[in-house]
Amino acid sequence: MNKNDREFLVQKIRTQYTEKEYTALDELKALDNKVKRPALMFAYIFGSIAAIVMGAGMSLVMTEIGSMVGIENPMIPGIIIGVLGMLAAIINYPVYKKLLNARHKKYADKIIALSDKIMNK
């Protein structure tokens, strides 16, 4: 290990044990996360639920689960449930974009002002 590598490694370890000052850039990152996180969480949760609903409908159509549960003809309910899950999965992205754009508009002034402050330093 040469001297530069050793110094880099020492500095990397050393920074883990020193207190980091909170800067305007950290505040900008936190604000950006505050804008994006709710829309992302909605998209992940809603998309997962939509996929599960669509899978449940497919299972009713393609397996014997419907007859085991007591549904005489599981084809029609399975198709309906699967289509509802598919529609939910299809609208997930437009709803996500709408939520994200609404939050962009809400926090745009703060983010622009803070980024201008950082850029002009």
Phi, psi and omega per residue, in radians:
M1 nan 2.171 -3.105
N2 -1.430 3.053 -3.030
K3 -1.095 -0.718 -3.134
N4 -1.126 -0.741 3.118
D5 -1.109 -0.726 -3.129
R6 -1.138 -0.740 3.118
E7 -1.132 -0.700 3.117
F8 -1.093 -0.790 -3.135
L9 -1.115 -0.742 3.110
V10 -1.093 -0.772 -3.134
Q11 -1.132 -0.685 3.133
K12 -1.100 -0.777 3.116
I13 -1.195 -0.691 -3.112
R14 -1.088 -0.691 -3.116
T15 -1.149 -0.386 3.107
Q16 -1.228 -0.389 -3.059
Y17 -1.866 0.017 3.083
T18 -1.804 2.611 3.133
E19 -1.296 2.356 -3.132
K20 -1.693 2.322 3.094
E21 -1.380 2.542 -3.121
Y22 -1.463 2.088 -3.068
T23 -1.897 3.039 3.096
A24 -1.167 -0.523 3.095
L25 -1.159 -0.670 3.065
D26 -1.108 -0.686 3.103
E27 -1.137 -0.669 3.108
L28 -1.138 -0.748 3.096
K29 -1.089 -0.740 3.130
A30 -1.112 -0.707 3.118
L31 -1.163 -0.686 3.086
D32 -1.097 -0.742 3.082
N33 -1.116 -0.631 3.122
K34 -1.120 -0.544 3.106
V35 -1.309 -0.796 -2.985
K36 -1.478 -0.585 -2.988
R37 -1.041 -0.816 -3.124
P38 -1.067 -0.689 3.127
A39 -1.175 -0.711 3.112
L40 -1.129 -0.765 -3.140
M41 -1.090 -0.745 3.092
F42 -1.044 -0.825 -3.089
A43 -1.082 -0.751 3.140
Y44 -1.128 -0.834 -3.082
I45 -1.198 -0.853 -3.117
F46 -1.123 -0.705 3.119
G47 -1.143 -0.681 3.100
S48 -1.133 -0.758 3.110
I49 -1.111 -0.742 3.121
A50 -1.071 -0.720 3.123
A51 -1.141 -0.673 3.121
I52 -1.167 -0.737 3.117
V53 -1.118 -0.775 3.114
M54 -1.090 -0.713 3.102
G55 -1.133 -0.630 3.100
A56 -1.135 -0.721 3.086
G57 -1.115 -0.731 3.113
M58 -1.120 -0.661 3.130
S59 -1.134 -0.664 3.102
L60 -1.101 -0.688 -3.094
V61 -1.302 -0.723 -2.941
M62 -1.684 -0.215 -3.082
T63 -2.175 -3.064 -3.132
E64 -1.641 0.205 -3.095
I65 -1.080 -0.714 -3.129
G66 -1.040 -0.787 3.137
S67 -1.214 -0.540 3.091
M68 -1.205 -0.583 3.130
V69 -1.369 -0.380 3.116
G70 1.970 0.187 3.084
I71 -1.489 2.144 -3.050
E72 -1.164 -0.855 3.120
N73 -2.159 1.615 -3.035
P74 -1.343 -0.060 -3.077
M75 -1.106 -0.895 -3.078
I76 -1.146 -0.896 3.103
P77 -1.090 -0.611 3.120
G78 -1.116 -0.740 3.109
I79 -1.131 -0.758 -3.126
I80 -1.096 -0.828 -3.138
I81 -1.116 -0.736 3.118
G82 -1.099 -0.726 3.125
V83 -1.173 -0.689 3.095
L84 -1.085 -0.741 3.085
G85 -1.124 -0.674 3.120
M86 -1.156 -0.726 3.105
L87 -1.108 -0.710 3.110
A88 -1.102 -0.707 3.121
A89 -1.158 -0.633 -3.138
I90 -1.190 -0.706 -3.103
I91 -1.425 -0.125 -3.099
N92 -1.016 -0.840 -3.094
Y93 -1.147 -0.813 3.099
P94 -1.064 -0.645 3.103
V95 -1.168 -0.724 3.086
Y96 -1.021 -0.836 -3.132
K97 -1.092 -0.675 3.128
K98 -1.140 -0.764 3.089
L99 -1.092 -0.767 -3.127
L100 -1.123 -0.751 3.123
N101 -1.134 -0.660 3.111
A102 -1.119 -0.714 3.125
R103 -1.257 -0.580 3.049
H104 -1.054 -0.794 -3.138
K105 -1.119 -0.672 -3.097
K106 -1.149 -0.694 -3.047
Y107 -1.847 0.089 -3.054
A108 -1.045 -0.777 -3.091
D109 -1.083 -0.762 -3.133
K110 -1.134 -0.749 -3.095
I111 -1.195 -0.726 3.121
I112 -1.111 -0.793 -3.134
A113 -1.099 -0.762 -3.134
L114 -1.186 -0.689 3.127
S115 -1.207 -0.628 3.055
D116 -1.108 -0.679 3.120
K117 -1.104 -0.719 3.139
I118 -1.206 -0.745 -3.075
M119 -1.208 -0.537 -3.075
N120 -1.531 -0.034 3.136
K121 -1.224 nan nan
